[in-house]
Amino acid sequence: MNKTKRFEIFSRWQAENPHPKTELEYTTPFELLIAVILSAQATDVSVNKATRKLYPIANTPETIYALGVDGLKSYIKTIGLFNSKADNVIKACKMLIDLHNSTVPDNREALEALPGVGRKTANVVLNTAFGQPTMAVDTHIFRVANRTKIAPGKNVLEVEKQLLKFIPKPFLIDAHHWMILHGRYVCTARKPKCGSCIIEDLCEFKEKTEPSG
């Protein structure tokens, strides 16, 4: 895919949704961090249901740590892998209290040192909470990048590097949100909605469904 096409794709996404946001509900970098840890292999909808009950009771490292693992589990038991997530969140809260003055660090190394935080989670926090130009490649972004040919790659890290290299600079901060939303609602895994896709004429996916025109 050439530079002109990529620029046009992101221009259209921006025109349709000028201020894209994560669908996870949060008000502070800490709430975002916990929501992203909880969202691994779970839907944003299920995480939001849990945090709507949790955050009014506990939404700081100290208050969540005070709940303890079992106390936290009672709030997040409807989310997949809640046992290990509760364990990780409590340990992460302890580290934030002990090492970071109860604030979420704004650098990758410190974030990835927290239990339950991998590269993807760190990228979401750096981008969404701190406005850094990172790409958190989840299944939706991996699929969209490869299917459209915006930035093909064999694995998540390869796609992340390709996206950072090829996405035009003006769009980099919001690109990750546009691509997730596109993958979640339009370029779906089983049957992409090509006929109603605003970038259908620019996309280089060979097996398009419901071709327009």
Rosetta blueprint (number, residue, H / E / L):
1 M L
2 N L
3 K H
4 T H
5 K H
6 R H
7 F H
8 E H
9 I H
10 F H
11 S H
12 R H
13 W H
14 Q H
15 A H
16 E H
17 N L
18 P L
19 H L
20 P L
21 K L
22 T L
23 E L
24 L L
25 E L
26 Y L
27 T L
28 T L
29 P H
30 F H
31 E H
32 L H
33 L H
34 I H
35 A H
36 V H
37 I H
38 L H
39 S L
40 A L
41 Q L
42 A L
43 T L
44 D H
45 V H
46 S H
47 V H
48 N H
49 K H
50 A H
51 T H
52 R H
53 K H
54 L H
55 Y L
56 P L
57 I L
58 A L
59 N L
60 T L
61 P H
62 E H
63 T H
64 I H
65 Y H
66 A H
67 L H
68 G H
69 V H
70 D H
71 G H
72 L H
73 K H
74 S H
75 Y H
76 I H
77 K L
78 T L
79 I L
80 G L
81 L L
82 F H
83 N H
84 S H
85 K H
86 A H
87 D H
88 N H
89 V H
90 I H
91 K H
92 A H
93 C H
94 K H
95 M H
96 L H
97 I H
98 D H
99 L H
100 H L
101 N L
102 S L
103 T L
104 V L
105 P L
106 D L
107 N L
108 R H
109 E H
110 A H
111 L H
112 E H
113 A L
114 L L
115 P L
116 G L
117 V L
118 G L
119 R H
120 K H
121 T H
122 A H
123 N H
124 V H
125 V H
126 L H
127 N H
128 T H
129 A L
130 F L
131 G L
132 Q L
133 P L
134 T L
135 M L
136 A L
137 V L
138 D L
139 T H
140 H H
141 I H
142 F H
143 R H
144 V H
145 A H
146 N H
147 R H
148 T H
149 K L
150 I L
151 A L
152 P L
153 G L
154 K L
155 N L
156 V H
157 L H
158 E H
159 V H
160 E H
161 K H
162 Q H
163 L H
164 L H
165 K H
166 F H
167 I L
168 P L
169 K H
170 P H
171 F H
172 L H
173 I H
174 D H
175 A H
176 H H
177 H H
178 W H
179 M H
180 I H
181 L H
182 H H
183 G H
184 R H
185 Y H
186 V L
187 C L
188 T L
189 A L
190 R L
191 K L
192 P L
193 K L
194 C H
195 G H
196 S H
197 C L
198 I L
199 I L
200 E L
201 D L
202 L L
203 C L
204 E L
205 F L
206 K L
207 E L
208 K L
209 T L
210 E L
211 P L
212 S L
213 G L
